[in-house]
């Protein structure tokens, strides 16, 4: 994991909540990977806090399924094939809703932001990690255009869980080219103010992403 937060950064919220967020960020960055051991004393020493807020954060992570108990202690959860399918099923529902709402509610400037993100994804990118970041920016532009605070909260929770998935599907040959076309279909429906079409396109995009995930993770 990365170094401890700067002094004073843990004052605005409870120590437990800040430790929790630090661990979530480490998951998203890939500093913590599925199967990694999480020892209270190690996390406490790294962050310069007592074991009590670390215990609070780890209990919260365990309740959300991001950390699991093993014979040797707590570890970052490892998802099996069924769990990955369930996660992507929920992702399809939520991403579909986001695209639906964006088609209904996006302001012209927000549609322009989605267009810009789509163009950036289709730009001169060759690295899988860069494709993954550009893809996230495209989806975040849609979330902003959806104008639904409840949906945003659900997406934040979902994205925390997606951090349990190792590597990016853009490592698969041809996936970036396919995703570019899928993004174009979503964007076209949003531009046309077609909520149902946008939702269908977004769900299809996630279905194709699931196919890639299963291939990458389970060698289908």
C-alpha positions as CSV (number, residue, x, y, z in Angstrom):
1,X,0.0,0.0,0.0
2,X,1.0,3.6,-0.3
3,X,2.3,5.8,2.5
4,X,0.2,7.2,5.3
5,X,-2.0,10.3,4.6
6,X,-0.5,13.7,5.5
7,X,-1.0,14.9,9.1
8,X,-4.4,16.4,9.6
9,X,-6.2,14.6,6.8
10,X,-7.9,12.3,9.2
11,X,-9.6,15.1,11.2
12,X,-12.6,16.0,9.0
13,X,-14.3,12.6,9.5
14,X,-14.0,9.7,11.9
15,X,-10.7,7.8,11.9
16,X,-12.5,4.6,11.0
17,X,-14.2,6.2,8.0
18,X,-10.8,7.6,6.8
19,X,-9.0,4.3,7.2
20,X,-11.9,2.7,5.3
21,X,-11.6,5.2,2.4
22,X,-7.8,4.8,2.4
23,X,-8.2,1.0,2.0
24,X,-10.8,1.4,-0.8
25,X,-8.5,3.7,-2.7
26,X,-5.7,1.2,-2.3
27,X,-8.0,-1.4,-3.8
28,X,-8.9,0.8,-6.7
29,X,-5.2,1.6,-7.4
30,X,-4.3,-2.1,-7.3
31,X,-2.0,-1.6,-4.3
32,X,-4.2,-4.2,-2.6
33,X,-5.1,-7.2,-4.7
34,X,-7.5,-10.1,-4.1
35,X,-6.0,-12.5,-1.6
36,X,-3.8,-9.9,0.1
37,X,-3.6,-10.3,3.9
38,X,-4.9,-7.4,6.0
39,X,-3.4,-7.3,9.5
40,X,-4.7,-4.7,11.9
41,X,-1.3,-4.0,13.3
42,X,0.3,-3.5,9.9
43,X,-2.5,-1.1,8.7
44,X,-2.4,0.8,12.0
45,X,1.4,1.3,11.8
46,X,1.3,2.4,8.2
47,X,-1.4,5.0,8.9
48,X,-0.2,6.1,12.3
49,X,-3.4,5.3,14.1
50,X,-4.5,2.9,16.8
51,X,-6.0,-0.5,16.0
52,X,-9.5,0.5,16.9
53,X,-10.3,2.6,13.8
54,X,-8.6,0.0,11.7
55,X,-10.8,-2.7,13.2
56,X,-13.8,-0.5,12.5
57,X,-12.8,-0.1,8.8
58,X,-12.0,-3.8,8.3
59,X,-15.4,-4.8,9.8
60,X,-17.1,-2.4,7.4
61,X,-15.2,-3.8,4.5
62,X,-16.1,-7.4,5.5
63,X,-19.8,-6.5,5.8
64,X,-19.7,-5.2,2.2
65,X,-18.0,-8.4,1.0
66,X,-14.7,-6.7,0.1
67,X,-12.7,-8.5,2.8
68,X,-13.2,-12.1,3.9
69,X,-12.1,-14.2,6.8
70,X,-9.5,-16.9,5.9
71,X,-7.8,-19.6,8.1
72,X,-4.9,-17.2,8.5
73,X,-6.8,-14.0,9.1
74,X,-8.6,-11.3,7.0
75,X,-7.7,-10.9,3.3
76,X,-9.0,-9.0,0.3
77,X,-11.9,-11.0,-1.1
78,X,-11.5,-13.1,-4.2
79,X,-14.6,-13.4,-6.4
80,X,-15.6,-16.7,-8.1
81,X,-17.3,-17.0,-11.4
82,X,-20.8,-16.8,-9.9
83,X,-20.0,-13.7,-8.0
84,X,-18.5,-12.0,-11.0
85,X,-21.6,-12.7,-13.0
86,X,-23.8,-11.3,-10.2
87,X,-21.7,-8.2,-9.9
88,X,-21.9,-7.5,-13.7
89,X,-25.6,-8.2,-13.7
90,X,-26.0,-5.3,-11.2
91,X,-23.6,-3.2,-13.1
92,X,-25.7,-3.7,-16.3
93,X,-28.8,-2.5,-14.4
94,X,-27.2,0.6,-12.9
95,X,-25.2,1.6,-16.0
96,X,-28.3,1.2,-18.0
97,X,-30.2,3.4,-15.7
98,X,-27.5,6.0,-15.8
99,X,-27.6,6.1,-19.6
100,X,-31.4,6.3,-19.5
101,X,-31.4,9.2,-17.1
102,X,-28.6,11.0,-19.1
103,X,-30.7,10.8,-22.3
104,X,-33.6,12.4,-20.4
105,X,-31.7,15.0,-18.3
106,X,-28.3,15.9,-19.8
107,X,-27.7,19.6,-20.5
108,X,-26.0,20.4,-23.8
109,X,-22.7,21.0,-22.0
110,X,-23.0,17.6,-20.4
111,X,-23.6,15.9,-23.7
112,X,-20.5,17.7,-25.0
113,X,-18.6,16.3,-22.1
114,X,-19.7,12.8,-23.0
115,X,-18.7,13.4,-26.6
116,X,-15.3,14.7,-25.5
117,X,-14.8,11.6,-23.3
118,X,-15.8,9.3,-26.2
119,X,-13.3,11.1,-28.5
120,X,-10.5,10.8,-25.9
121,X,-11.1,7.0,-25.6
122,X,-10.9,6.8,-29.4
123,X,-7.7,8.9,-29.5
124,X,-4.1,7.9,-29.6
125,X,-4.1,5.4,-26.8
126,X,-2.3,2.1,-26.9
127,X,-1.8,1.2,-23.3
128,X,-4.5,-1.0,-21.6
129,X,-4.3,1.1,-18.4
130,X,-4.9,4.3,-20.3
131,X,-7.9,2.7,-22.0
132,X,-9.3,1.7,-18.6
133,X,-8.9,5.3,-17.3
134,X,-10.4,6.8,-20.5
135,X,-13.3,4.3,-20.2
136,X,-13.9,5.4,-16.6
137,X,-14.0,9.1,-17.6
138,X,-16.6,8.3,-20.3
139,X,-18.8,6.5,-17.8
140,X,-18.3,9.3,-15.2
141,X,-19.5,11.9,-17.7
142,X,-22.7,9.9,-18.1
143,X,-23.1,9.6,-14.4
144,X,-22.9,13.4,-14.1
145,X,-25.4,13.9,-16.9
146,X,-27.9,11.5,-15.2
147,X,-28.6,14.0,-12.4
148,X,-29.6,11.4,-9.9
149,X,-27.9,11.5,-6.5
150,X,-29.3,8.1,-5.4
151,X,-27.9,6.5,-8.5
152,X,-24.5,8.2,-7.9
153,X,-24.3,6.6,-4.4
154,X,-25.1,3.2,-5.8
155,X,-22.5,3.6,-8.5
156,X,-19.9,4.5,-5.9
157,X,-20.6,1.3,-4.0
158,X,-20.6,-0.8,-7.2
159,X,-17.3,0.7,-8.3
160,X,-15.7,-0.2,-4.9
161,X,-16.7,-3.8,-5.5
162,X,-15.4,-3.7,-9.1
163,X,-12.0,-2.9,-7.5
164,X,-11.8,-6.6,-6.5
165,X,-11.4,-7.6,-10.2
166,X,-7.8,-7.9,-11.1
167,X,-6.4,-6.5,-14.4
168,X,-8.4,-4.7,-17.0
169,X,-10.4,-6.3,-19.9
170,X,-8.6,-3.9,-22.2
171,X,-5.7,-6.3,-22.1
172,X,-7.8,-8.6,-24.4
173,X,-7.0,-8.0,-28.1
174,X,-9.8,-6.2,-29.9
175,X,-11.6,-5.2,-26.7
176,X,-10.8,-1.5,-27.0
177,X,-12.0,-1.3,-30.6
178,X,-15.2,-3.0,-29.6
179,X,-15.7,-0.7,-26.6
180,X,-15.2,2.3,-28.9
181,X,-18.2,1.2,-31.0
182,X,-20.2,0.4,-27.9
183,X,-19.5,3.9,-26.5
184,X,-20.6,5.4,-29.8
185,X,-23.9,3.6,-29.6
186,X,-24.6,4.9,-26.1
187,X,-23.6,8.4,-27.0
188,X,-25.8,8.4,-30.2
189,X,-28.8,7.4,-28.1
190,X,-28.1,10.0,-25.5
191,X,-27.7,12.7,-28.2
192,X,-31.0,11.5,-29.7
193,X,-32.8,11.8,-26.4
194,X,-33.7,8.2,-26.6
195,X,-33.7,6.8,-23.0
196,X,-34.7,3.3,-23.9
197,X,-32.1,3.1,-26.7
198,X,-29.4,4.5,-24.3
199,X,-30.3,1.9,-21.7
200,X,-30.2,-0.9,-24.1
201,X,-26.8,0.2,-25.5
202,X,-25.3,0.6,-22.0
203,X,-26.6,-2.8,-20.9
204,X,-25.1,-4.4,-24.1
205,X,-21.8,-2.7,-23.4
206,X,-21.7,-4.2,-19.9
207,X,-22.7,-7.6,-21.3
208,X,-19.7,-7.5,-23.6
209,X,-17.5,-6.4,-20.8
210,X,-18.6,-9.4,-18.8
211,X,-17.7,-11.7,-21.6
212,X,-14.2,-10.2,-21.6
213,X,-13.9,-10.4,-17.8
214,X,-14.8,-14.1,-17.7
215,X,-12.3,-14.8,-20.5
216,X,-9.6,-12.8,-18.8
217,X,-10.2,-14.1,-15.3
218,X,-11.2,-17.7,-15.8
219,X,-9.6,-18.5,-19.2
220,X,-12.8,-19.3,-21.0
